[in-house]
């Protein structure tokens, strides 16, 4: 809801970009209602696909928006960073810890804050370049190998071995 509102309220964004929603199934009745209410039916697309398609979409996206209100650990922003996509994410739950300084954070109850961050990320090419570079650095701090090694080391220390 917040992302649709922010998208629709920016003439620049609405006129120059499409909002691509990947996965998650079909839009809900409320989402369909809002898309029609904001008259952005030709600007909002929902698709699903495999990991290769998702990787291509990250590479081609102008920005990745993660409006989640709660996450145990937000993997999608790190995936976007891996493929050189600037990230805008909500400043809730664990997300700020995951993205660090490599993303623009917004208040997840404010469509104005999200709209401002979207406009900024899409119009400021220096900021975009910085976010991409910081994203590459940030995502390198996380890996399944590192997670497994740290888990192993923790169990080893607890068991006294």
C-alpha positions, 0 to 999 in steps of 0.5 A: 500500500505504502509503495503504491501510494509513494509511486503514484504521488510522484509525477516524475516516477510515475511518468518515467518508471514502472513498478515491477513486483516479483513473486508473492502471487497475484495482487490482493483485492486491496492492491488491485483497488489501489492500483485502479484508484491511483490510475497506475494500471499501465505502470504496475506489473506483477511477475513470477519466475526463477532465480535467473530471471530475478537476477536479471531483474536486479541487474536491470532495476533502477532501484530495489524497494524493500517496504517490509515492516518485519523481517527476521533477516532481510535477504532480498536487499543483499541479493539486490546489492550483489547484482549492483542494484541500489536499495531503499528499505524500511528502517524497521526490525533487523533491516537497518542492521542488514543493510547498514549504510549501503541503503537509503532507509525510510519510515515504513509508515510514511509514504512521503518519506518513501517518495522522497527517498525514491525521487532522490535515488532515481535522480541523484546519479552520484548517490546511485553510484555510492549506493551500488559501491557500498552495496557490493561492500556490504553484501560481502560481509554476508555469505552462507560459508561465513554463516556456517563457519561462525555457527560451527565456531559458536557450537565449538566454544559452547561445547568447550572444544 
